[in-house]
Amino acid sequence: MKDKTKQSSQSLNRPRQREARTHRVCIMLNDSEMRALNRYCDKYNVQNRSRVVRETLMRSVLKQFEKDTPTLFD
């Protein structure tokens, strides 16, 4: 058990390698969507708006993939 804990703590201390982002995606928002995004960023002191949008989008995509995976009794 100690070996797993030691290994886990070592892997947490190791710097993560980031995959370079080479693909650009542009989106258009209407006025109310933009106001909502700005309000959210102001309320939660978000410094990196593109990160919030990217993480929210990917969270939604991955959740849908998880829902779509076949289960044992499908």
Steps between C-alpha positions, in 0.01 A plus 500: 500500500784738580649444155183622330485810720864577438460450127188717488666785684799482270283516190318804641827686545614429146431789259228419247587521137249713315385419154539804277173654388526543127133514395301822524125496554303824475149538635244775475286602798191712505472796737336311787750211478789744507353685797458168683860399428633840610284491813632153587861606444454815711319317781757220528804716417587299189820622338503259205165497323611264222601243762154515659328456165737218395464309828122541504472380142725198556320409824172493308647298211660242729180468705304427181760243389467332838119489465529353150732213591327164483437322828499131573122465464433724197 
